[in-house]
């Protein structure tokens, strides 16, 4: 048989258990909010870091491209019995290789096509340039994935 104290304790135990459960859930939610806040802060840090790296990468590519253009304008080489001068030519297409090599599809004022391979060292410093004459057919192949450039130099392609 239960005494009055036992009944009182049974009534209080659920209240205490409920209070304990509420306190535990509040603490757990604050802890989880803290973890969520930490995870959110880490995610934001990672996103900002990736953005910053991309921004620096774009800036370094822009600087490298500017260095390539400047070096190309000073190009003056004899190759295959012909004198190739950058200031008398135009760059039709840039193609970046492995980060240290740029391939330029170029055309002289007289309509000859050539490729200039620019080798760069760290940063935006041009080490050397090589000139290689190419045929109009090779130039057309190099522009086949750029319809607007292809049309400008070789005319509109026929529809398939």
Order of alpha helices (4+ residues) and beta strands (2+ residues): alpha-beta-beta-beta-beta-beta-beta-alpha-alpha
